[in-house]
Amino acid sequence: MTQLPVSEALSPPVLINGVFKDALDVFDRGFMYGDGLFETIRVVNGEPLLWVYHCKRLTDGCKKLKIPTDTELTQRLKSGLDSVVKKAGKANEICVVKIIVSRGAGGRGYQLPAQTSPSEVIICYPLPEYPSDYASEGVNLMTCHHRLSENPALAGIKHLNRLDQVLASAELDSSVSEGVMLDQKGRVIEGTKSNIIFFESQGIVSPNTKLCGVDGVARQFIFDNVKKLGLSARIDTVTPSTIAEFCGMAIINSILGVWPVRRLDGNELPISPLVYKIQHLLNDQLKYEYKV
C-alpha cells in the first residue's frame, strides 16, 4: 500500500496496532463500513480523565457489535495512550486523545469475516480552543433540520458511523456554537457533539437515548454524582415545545465541559444557577481551565 508523505510537524502522532505510522489498511472494515467504535478523551498531565467510563462504553460497544476483545484491551490502550501523549510532547499539558477500535481488515461484503484481528488506532490532538465566556455567559444553539436515525441496537454506543452528525453540523454557521438534534418523531435527543441537560428547580433532566444518540461519559458521571449536590437526575422525553417549561438548558461533553445555553433558535433562555454547581462537580474530575 502506498503511503503518502506527511509532515510530522503538522500531523498528530498516530499509533496503529502498537506501531507509529500514518496509514491504515484500505480494507479495514472501519474505513469500508464504519464497523467500529471510538472514544475521545481529555488528558491532563498524562492522565486520561473519566478513563473507566470511556473503557466501559468502548467495551460495551464492542460486545454490541460483536468485535472480539481480550482481557488486556484496556491495559494495551492505556499504554498506547501514554505513548502518543509522550510523543506529542503533551505529557505535562492538556490534550485530546482519540481511540478507535475497528473490526480490522476483511474481505468484500458485509458478512463478518470468519477470522478478524481488530485494529486499534490512537491519535493525540491539541486541545481545541473555545472562548472562556462560553462556560460563564452561555452559548447560542440552533435546532438542526437533519434528524437522527433510530436504531435501538446501535443507540448509546459511539460507533464510527457519524453521518447524521456530519449532515447536521453542515447546517451550522458562526452564529451558533452547537446544533440540537431531534429524533424521527421530533423529540430532543442531543447536540451534534454533546449531550443535553435541562434544569428543574432542584434537579436535572436529560433526553432518552434508547432509540438513538450517544450515552455521553460526562453525562453519566454527572448522573452518578449529582446526589452529592443534593440534586435529582432523571431521563425523560423532551420536545421542543416543552423546553420553555424548564429553568435552563446546557450542553455537556467530556472535552468542553458544561456550557449553559442562553439562546436557542433566537429565543432567550434562562440560565439556571444549578449549571454552575454542575460545572464545579465536573471541574473536580476533569480540571477545566474556566473559572466557575
C-alpha positions in Angstrom: 0.0 0.0 0.0 1.4 3.4 -1.0 1.9 5.8 1.9 1.7 9.5 1.2 4.4 11.7 2.8 3.0 13.5 5.8 4.6 16.4 7.6 5.3 15.3 11.2 5.2 18.9 12.3 1.6 19.3 11.1 0.3 15.8 11.8 -0.6 14.5 15.2 1.2 11.2 16.2 -0.8 8.1 15.3 -0.3 4.7 16.8 -1.8 1.8 14.8 -1.7 -1.6 16.5 1.3 -0.6 18.6 3.3 1.0 15.8 3.7 4.7 14.9 2.6 5.2 11.3 0.3 7.3 9.2 -1.6 4.7 7.1 -4.3 2.1 7.8 -5.1 -0.9 5.6 -7.6 0.3 3.0 -9.6 -2.9 3.5 -10.1 -2.2 7.2 -13.8 -2.6 7.9 -13.7 0.6 10.0 -13.0 2.5 6.7 -15.1 0.3 4.5 -18.2 0.1 6.6 -17.9 2.2 9.7 -17.5 -1.2 11.5 -16.0 0.0 14.8 -16.1 2.4 17.7 -14.3 5.4 19.1 -13.7 7.4 22.2 -12.4 11.0 22.6 -10.7 11.5 25.9 -9.5 14.6 27.7 -5.9 14.0 29.0 -4.4 16.3 31.7 -0.7 15.9 32.6 -0.8 12.4 31.1 -3.9 11.3 33.0 -6.9 10.2 30.8 -9.9 11.6 32.7 -13.1 9.6 33.1 -11.0 6.6 31.8 -13.2 4.0 33.5 -16.3 5.5 31.9 -14.6 5.6 28.4 -13.4 2.0 28.7 -16.8 0.7 29.8 -18.6 2.4 26.9 -16.0 1.1 24.4 -16.1 -2.5 25.7 -19.9 -2.4 25.8 -19.9 -1.2 22.2 -17.5 -4.0 21.2 -19.9 -6.5 22.7 -22.9 -5.0 20.8 -21.0 -5.0 17.5 -19.5 -8.5 18.2 -16.0 -7.1 17.9 -13.7 -9.6 19.7 -11.7 -8.2 22.6 -9.3 -9.7 25.1 -8.7 -9.1 28.8 -5.6 -6.9 28.0 -7.5 -4.4 25.8 -7.8 -1.6 28.2 -4.3 -2.0 29.5 -3.0 -2.0 26.0 -5.0 1.1 25.0 -3.7 2.9 28.2 -0.1 2.0 27.3 -0.7 3.3 23.7 -2.3 6.4 25.0 0.7 7.1 27.2 3.0 6.6 24.2 1.2 9.0 21.8 0.9 11.7 24.5 4.6 11.4 25.2 5.5 11.5 21.5 3.3 14.6 21.0 5.1 16.3 23.8 1.9 16.7 25.9 2.9 14.7 29.0 2.7 17.8 31.1 -0.1 19.6 29.2 -3.7 19.2 28.3 -4.6 17.4 25.1 -7.2 15.2 23.5 -6.7 11.5 22.6 -8.9 9.7 20.2 -9.0 5.9 20.4 -10.6 3.9 17.5 -11.2 0.2 17.6 -12.4 -1.4 14.4 -13.1 -5.0 13.4 -10.0 -4.9 11.3 -9.3 -5.8 7.7 -11.7 -8.1 5.9 -12.8 -9.2 2.5 -15.6 -7.7 0.3 -19.1 -7.8 1.7 -21.0 -7.0 4.9 -20.9 -10.5 6.3 -18.5 -10.9 9.3 -15.2 -12.5 8.3 -14.6 -15.9 9.8 -11.5 -14.6 11.5 -10.7 -11.0 12.4 -7.9 -9.1 14.0 -9.3 -5.8 15.4 -7.4 -2.6 14.6 -6.5 -0.3 17.4 -5.8 3.3 16.5 -4.7 6.0 19.0 -4.2 9.7 18.0 -3.2 12.7 20.1 -4.6 16.1 19.2 -4.1 19.6 20.7 -6.8 20.7 23.0 -9.4 22.8 21.0 -9.7 26.4 22.0 -13.0 27.8 23.0 -13.9 31.3 24.2 -13.7 31.4 28.0 -17.1 33.1 28.4 -18.9 30.1 26.9 -18.9 28.4 30.3 -20.0 31.5 32.2 -22.2 33.5 29.8 -23.6 30.6 27.8 -23.8 29.8 24.1 -26.2 30.1 21.2 -27.8 27.0 19.6 -30.0 26.2 16.7 -32.2 23.2 16.0 -30.9 21.2 13.0 -33.3 20.1 10.2 -31.5 16.8 9.8 -32.8 14.2 12.3 -31.1 11.3 13.9 -31.7 7.8 12.5 -33.3 5.5 15.0 -31.8 2.1 15.8 -32.0 0.7 19.4 -29.3 -1.9 18.5 -26.8 1.0 18.0 -28.2 3.6 20.4 -25.9 4.7 23.2 -22.6 3.4 21.8 -20.1 5.6 19.9 -19.9 3.8 16.6 -17.9 5.1 13.7 -20.9 6.0 11.5 -21.4 9.7 12.3 -23.1 10.7 9.1 -26.1 12.1 11.0 -23.8 14.4 12.9 -21.9 15.3 9.8 -25.0 16.4 7.9 -26.4 18.2 10.9 -23.1 20.0 11.5 -23.2 21.2 7.9 -26.2 23.4 8.8 -24.3 25.3 11.5 -22.8 28.7 10.9 -20.6 31.0 13.0 -23.6 32.5 14.9 -24.1 29.3 16.8 -21.8 27.0 18.9 -23.8 23.8 18.6 -26.8 22.2 16.9 -29.7 20.4 18.7 -30.7 17.1 17.0 -34.2 15.6 17.1 -35.3 12.0 16.5 -37.7 11.0 13.8 -40.7 11.9 15.9 -39.3 15.4 16.7 -38.1 14.7 20.2 -35.0 16.4 21.5 -32.1 13.9 21.8 -28.7 15.5 21.9 -26.3 18.0 20.3 -24.1 17.2 17.2 -21.2 16.8 19.6 -22.7 16.9 23.0 -25.4 15.6 25.4 -28.1 18.0 26.6 -29.4 18.5 30.1 -32.3 20.6 31.3 -32.7 22.1 34.7 -35.7 21.9 37.1 -35.8 23.7 40.4 -33.8 21.0 42.3 -32.6 18.6 39.6 -31.7 17.9 36.0 -33.4 16.1 33.2 -31.7 14.6 30.1 -33.4 13.2 26.9 -33.8 9.5 26.5 -31.2 7.9 24.2 -32.7 4.4 24.0 -33.6 4.7 20.3 -30.7 7.0 19.1 -28.0 9.2 20.3 -24.9 8.7 22.4 -24.7 7.9 26.1 -22.1 10.5 27.0 -19.5 9.7 29.7 -19.6 13.2 31.1 -23.4 12.9 31.4 -23.1 9.5 33.1 -20.5 10.9 35.5 -22.9 13.7 36.4 -25.8 11.3 36.9 -23.7 9.1 39.1 -22.6 12.0 41.3 -25.3 14.7 41.3 -26.8 13.5 44.6 -23.7 14.9 46.3 -25.1 18.3 45.4 -28.5 17.4 46.8 -30.0 17.3 43.3 -32.1 14.7 41.5 -31.4 13.4 38.0 -33.7 11.6 35.6 -34.1 10.6 31.9 -37.3 11.8 30.3 -38.9 12.7 27.0 -38.3 16.3 25.9 -39.8 18.0 22.9 -39.1 21.5 21.5 -42.4 22.7 22.9 -41.6 21.7 26.5 -38.1 23.3 26.6 -39.7 26.6 27.9 -41.0 24.8 30.9 -37.5 24.2 32.3 -35.4 26.6 34.3 -32.5 26.4 31.9 -30.6 24.2 29.5 -26.9 23.2 29.0 -24.7 21.1 26.7 -22.1 18.8 28.0 -19.2 16.6 26.8 -16.0 15.4 28.3 -13.8 17.8 26.2 -15.6 21.1 26.5 -17.3 20.6 29.9 -20.6 22.2 30.6 -21.9 25.3 28.8 -25.2 26.9 29.6 -27.5 27.7 26.7 -28.5 31.4 26.6 -30.3 31.3 23.2 -32.0 28.6 21.1 -33.2 29.3 17.6 -33.1 33.0 18.5 -35.2 32.7 21.7 -33.7 33.7 25.0 -33.4 31.0 27.7 -32.8 31.5 31.4 -29.5 30.3 32.8 -30.2 28.2 35.9 -27.8 28.8 38.8 -27.6 24.9 39.1 -25.4 24.9 35.9 -22.6 26.3 37.9 -22.9 23.6 40.6 -22.7 21.0 37.8 -19.6 22.8 36.5 -18.0 22.6 39.9 -18.8 18.9 40.1 -17.1 18.2 36.7 -14.2 20.6 37.4 -13.1 18.4 40.3 -12.8 15.5 38.0 -11.9 17.0 34.6 -9.8 20.0 35.5 -11.2 22.5 33.1 -9.4 25.9 32.6 -12.5 28.1 33.0 -13.3 29.6 36.4 -16.7 29.0 37.9 
